[in-house]
């Protein structure tokens, strides 16, 4: 089990396998989440959705839901 911390990303493992490394940025470039690794899943994470860890609930609500650009790093074996 991975402790949650900045960089832990929840994914649908049928789409993005655990261990996949990625670089995440808002589509408009206004916020850079940075490096992340697919290490978790959640009940509401289905298909091409991500859940980015934020340190506080306030920060998570402030960030909200956004379209992001994901750059997959290394040998990503994922299906689209």
N, C-alpha and C positions, 0 to 999 in steps of 0.2 A: 504494500500500500504506500502510495506517495503522499507525503504531507502537502497540503495545499499551500502554495506560495506564488508570488509573481512568476509568470512564465508557464504555469500549469494551465493547459487548455482542455476543456471537456469537448469531446467530439462524438460522432456516431462512428464506432469502430468498423462498421460495415463499409463506410466511405473513406475514412482516414484512419489507418492502423495506428494503434498505440506505439509510441516511440518516434512518430514522425515529427521532425523538427521543422519549424516554420518561422517566418518573419511576418508580423502583422501590422498593418497601418490602415488608418481610415482612408476611404477612397479619395477624399478631398485633401489628404495630407495634413489635416489639422491636428491629428493625434497619432503618435507612434507607440503602439504597445510594445513592439520590439520582438525579441526572440521568445518563442514558446515551444512547448513540446506536448503532443497529444498524450495525456496521461490519465484522463478521467472521462467518464460519460455521465450523462444525467437523463432523467426520464423525459425531459422536454427536448433533448438534443437528438433530432432525427434529420437525416439527409445532410444537406450542405449548410449546417448551422454550427456555430462554435459558442462556447461559453468561456469568456475570458475571466480569469481570476482578478478580482479587485480587493485590496486590503480591507476595505470597510463597506458596509451596506450603503452608506451615504455616497461613496465614490461610485459604486455600482449603479445606483439610481441616477446619479449625475451623468454618468456615461450613457446609460440607457441602451437602446437597441440601435445598432448602426450597421450599414453595409461596410464591409472591410475588404481590403485586398490582402490576400495571403500568398506569400512566396514560399514554396516548399523547398527545403534545403536538403542536399544530399540525395541519397537513393530512396526516394519516397515511392513505396508500392501502394498506391491508392487507386480506387476506381472512381470514375466520374459519372 
